[in-house]
Amino acid sequence: MEVNLVTEAFKFMLLGMGVVFSFLVILIFVLKAQTALITKYFPEKEKNIANKPQKSAASNDSAKTAAIIAAVQHHKNLKG
């Protein structure tokens, strides 16, 4: 009785790939179920954004620009 090794290898390849694919599909469903349970029993607390004063973008940009200019001048002074 002769066994074709290529056919047997192909069967093992399909079996292995099928097991891995099945595991990944099951993993996706388990993670989705876990997410649904966590969000149901532990919802995120809403933050009150209206109560906090917001900084203007212009003052933030000018502070960044000033910091960059100071860093460049400091670096130039170190080189001499």
ABEGO torsion letter per residue (X at the ends): XBBBAAAAAAAAAAAAAAAAAAAAAAAAAAAAAAAAAAAAABBBBBBBAAABBBBBAAAAAAAAAAAAAAAAAAAAAAAX
